[in-house]
Amino acid sequence: MTAKNVYAYSLQPVNYEISEQEQRNAQLALSRSNFKIGQKAWLIMGAIIALAILGLIFIKNYSTIFCWVAIVCVVIYFLVRKFGIEWYAKRKLNEVPVQEIKGLRMGVQPHGISMQQRVGANMGTMTVGWKDIHEWYDTPEFILVNFKVKGQDGAYILPKRMDSNKFPFSTIRKHLNEEVGAAKKI
């Protein structure tokens, strides 16, 4: 049994550094989850396409231009939702300045996630309790945790590469599943 299995929390906080690219990737992944085409939209698009195709097949001696227009409109709507909104979101996200995060240390404790930062000669500590977290996302590249502490919203992007530094992602998932519920889908 390894030391990682014996003690599932951070004995020492690990370095927490996130590059600008990692932050942008997390923001883009979250924005993609907001722009998914819902089931209702798929049903409406399918019904319009089906009726337009039936119109092309069964309408004789009349103009079928309205059927072609309906098909083209559905295709344009799909392309805008699939590619146009993502392009616009990338453009807007690049306009927002992102600060590289360095010089922080993060640890996992039974009561929450703690973060340490040197402020002048002193070491500042902040702990986000498991009950302060209101939603979380689990992706192949990172875990995103949204929380509210003292009336202020915040978020942690926890890159999976920190797992190699003995940062206990399995413990985080266990606590988040117990306290918050299952991870939201991106």
PLY file of the C-alpha trace (Angstrom):
ply
format ascii 1.0
element vertex 186
property float x
property float y
property float z
element edge 185
property int vertex1
property int vertex2
end_header
0.00 0.00 0.00
1.47 3.35 -1.02
1.53 6.51 1.05
-0.99 8.01 -1.35
-3.53 5.33 -0.43
-2.81 5.48 3.30
-3.39 9.22 3.65
-5.82 10.54 1.06
-5.27 14.24 1.87
-2.40 16.63 1.16
0.38 16.34 3.71
2.05 19.33 2.08
0.29 21.80 -0.26
1.42 21.43 -3.86
2.29 24.21 -6.27
-0.79 25.55 -8.04
0.08 27.23 -11.32
-2.27 27.66 -14.25
-1.21 29.13 -17.55
-3.26 31.52 -19.62
-3.88 28.76 -22.17
-5.26 26.39 -19.53
-7.63 29.10 -18.29
-8.80 29.86 -21.84
-9.37 26.14 -22.53
-11.48 25.82 -19.38
-13.51 28.92 -20.27
-14.09 27.62 -23.80
-15.15 24.20 -22.53
-17.69 25.83 -20.22
-19.01 28.07 -22.98
-19.43 25.04 -25.26
-21.64 23.43 -22.65
-23.90 26.48 -22.73
-24.30 26.40 -26.52
-25.36 22.80 -26.99
-28.40 22.25 -29.15
-31.21 21.00 -26.95
-33.56 18.11 -27.60
-36.47 20.45 -28.37
-34.45 22.24 -31.08
-33.41 18.90 -32.61
-37.05 17.77 -32.71
-38.17 21.01 -34.37
-35.35 20.85 -36.94
-36.18 17.19 -37.66
-39.88 17.96 -38.11
-39.15 20.86 -40.47
-36.75 18.77 -42.55
-39.20 15.85 -42.66
-42.09 18.08 -43.76
-39.90 19.81 -46.35
-38.77 16.48 -47.82
-42.36 15.20 -47.87
-43.34 18.44 -49.61
-40.65 17.91 -52.24
-41.84 14.34 -52.83
-45.61 14.77 -52.81
-46.25 18.28 -54.11
-46.64 18.22 -57.90
-47.46 21.05 -60.30
-46.82 23.66 -57.60
-43.74 25.57 -56.60
-41.65 23.73 -54.00
-39.40 26.68 -53.31
-40.76 26.99 -49.75
-39.56 23.44 -49.03
-36.05 24.30 -50.24
-36.09 27.52 -48.22
-37.09 25.56 -45.09
-34.22 23.08 -45.59
-31.70 25.89 -46.18
-32.94 27.75 -43.07
-32.51 24.65 -40.90
-29.00 24.07 -42.27
-28.04 27.72 -41.66
-29.46 27.58 -38.12
-27.49 24.38 -37.42
-24.23 25.82 -38.77
-24.62 29.05 -36.79
-25.36 27.15 -33.58
-22.57 24.63 -34.15
-19.74 26.83 -35.43
-20.76 30.50 -35.39
-21.45 30.78 -31.68
-18.20 29.03 -30.78
-16.25 31.37 -33.05
-17.97 34.37 -31.40
-17.30 32.98 -27.90
-13.59 32.46 -28.69
-13.38 36.01 -29.99
-15.03 37.46 -26.89
-12.96 35.31 -24.50
-9.75 36.55 -26.14
-10.84 40.13 -25.42
-11.01 39.44 -21.68
-7.59 39.66 -20.01
-6.44 36.55 -18.18
-3.83 36.63 -15.47
-1.35 33.80 -15.13
-1.63 32.19 -11.70
1.72 31.49 -10.02
3.13 31.36 -6.51
0.13 29.64 -4.94
0.05 26.35 -3.10
-3.04 24.20 -2.79
-3.93 21.30 -0.55
-6.88 19.03 0.18
-8.05 18.64 3.77
-11.02 16.82 5.36
-12.85 20.15 5.72
-12.17 21.53 2.21
-9.65 22.81 -0.30
-7.01 25.12 1.15
-4.92 27.63 -0.73
-1.79 29.37 0.51
-0.14 32.48 -0.87
2.76 34.51 0.41
1.70 38.10 0.97
4.77 40.12 1.85
6.46 38.35 4.77
3.28 36.55 5.86
1.63 33.41 4.53
-2.05 33.97 3.72
-4.40 30.99 3.83
-7.91 30.55 2.44
-10.03 27.45 2.78
-13.08 26.67 0.71
-15.21 24.20 2.63
-16.92 21.35 0.84
-20.30 22.89 1.74
-19.32 26.20 0.08
-19.02 24.49 -3.32
-22.26 24.63 -5.30
-21.28 22.94 -8.59
-18.40 21.15 -10.21
-17.38 19.80 -13.62
-15.10 16.86 -14.33
-13.38 16.79 -17.73
-10.41 14.80 -19.02
-8.12 17.85 -18.62
-9.36 19.49 -15.41
-11.87 19.67 -12.59
-13.66 23.00 -12.29
-15.11 23.86 -8.89
-17.50 26.82 -8.43
-17.99 28.10 -4.89
-19.37 30.98 -2.87
-17.49 32.20 0.22
-18.63 35.21 2.26
-21.02 36.28 -0.49
-18.40 36.22 -3.24
-18.36 33.76 -6.13
-15.14 32.03 -7.07
-13.82 29.10 -9.05
-10.85 26.78 -9.02
-9.53 25.14 -12.16
-7.70 22.02 -11.01
-5.59 20.65 -13.89
-5.29 16.86 -13.90
-1.51 17.22 -14.29
-1.44 18.08 -10.57
-2.24 14.42 -9.87
1.42 13.61 -10.56
2.35 15.95 -7.66
0.42 13.80 -5.18
-2.62 16.07 -5.34
-5.49 13.69 -4.36
-8.13 14.01 -7.08
-9.88 10.84 -5.89
-10.45 12.44 -2.47
-11.77 15.62 -4.09
-14.21 13.61 -6.22
-15.34 11.63 -3.17
-16.09 14.76 -1.13
-17.72 16.56 -4.05
-19.97 13.59 -4.80
-21.00 13.39 -1.14
-21.48 17.12 -0.49
-22.47 18.61 -3.86
-23.69 15.68 -5.94
-22.61 14.34 -9.29
-20.45 16.41 -11.61
-22.25 18.51 -14.20
-21.70 17.58 -17.82
-19.75 19.80 -20.19
0 1
1 2
2 3
3 4
4 5
5 6
6 7
7 8
8 9
9 10
10 11
11 12
12 13
13 14
14 15
15 16
16 17
17 18
18 19
19 20
20 21
21 22
22 23
23 24
24 25
25 26
26 27
27 28
28 29
29 30
30 31
31 32
32 33
33 34
34 35
35 36
36 37
37 38
38 39
39 40
40 41
41 42
42 43
43 44
44 45
45 46
46 47
47 48
48 49
49 50
50 51
51 52
52 53
53 54
54 55
55 56
56 57
57 58
58 59
59 60
60 61
61 62
62 63
63 64
64 65
65 66
66 67
67 68
68 69
69 70
70 71
71 72
72 73
73 74
74 75
75 76
76 77
77 78
78 79
79 80
80 81
81 82
82 83
83 84
84 85
85 86
86 87
87 88
88 89
89 90
90 91
91 92
92 93
93 94
94 95
95 96
96 97
97 98
98 99
99 100
100 101
101 102
102 103
103 104
104 105
105 106
106 107
107 108
108 109
109 110
110 111
111 112
112 113
113 114
114 115
115 116
116 117
117 118
118 119
119 120
120 121
121 122
122 123
123 124
124 125
125 126
126 127
127 128
128 129
129 130
130 131
131 132
132 133
133 134
134 135
135 136
136 137
137 138
138 139
139 140
140 141
141 142
142 143
143 144
144 145
145 146
146 147
147 148
148 149
149 150
150 151
151 152
152 153
153 154
154 155
155 156
156 157
157 158
158 159
159 160
160 161
161 162
162 163
163 164
164 165
165 166
166 167
167 168
168 169
169 170
170 171
171 172
172 173
173 174
174 175
175 176
176 177
177 178
178 179
179 180
180 181
181 182
182 183
183 184
184 185
